Amino acid sequence: LPGDGLQSPVISHNAQSFFIVGDPGFLGASQGIRSTVVRDPANGRPLGPELKIGVPILDGVYSPDDSIIALAVAAPNRSRETMFVDDGSAGTIQFWNWKTGERLGDPVSMPAEPRCVAWHPTRDLLAVICGDGVVLTIDIQSRETQTLLHEQTPRVLGMPAPGQYSSGGVSFSVDGSLLFEFGIRNEARAVDLRTGKVCYTMKRAYSGTQADSTDRFLVYSATQQ
């Protein structure tokens, strides 16, 4: 599909639709993705109205039944200086009914720019990792937030560490008992949602931490050093 900037597809659970988001790892390339539309993967035709968000869309995810999408969006004038503004203006999480084009409730402000989102497989719970490394969850019904990982990473002009710039990521185990966060600190951690405590840490894990369909194995990308 033609478009401005670097694009990534988000595919529905039933593989019957997809939509496009930007890439949080690139400042300039992500600026052009300010609207999206859910499409048919067979022919690219729209299945719903255009969702005119008006600000850079950095990530998105479908609900388990594919009826709603959650979007992580940045500040309108996204820059390294806006990523860590802690007054709620760095970015928000928005929920949309993609079939009607209706936004569901007010945007949920984040403590820093939201980089990646994951929807719990069986609960109305959304996980978010922000650009400063803070990981939190949103109760989708009440919109209340709970911070799981508080530690912030070193910041140099909006970079996680000198010479680094990672989009970070979150994903759930198949049974939903664990939340994996990765990328920001060059490591991956598993958090037990029942206790909120870190179960284990995988060093040099850069991206893509995901449990297999049996929850017995993890797959992730790792650095050499």
Disulfide bonds with the S-S distance in Angstrom:
none
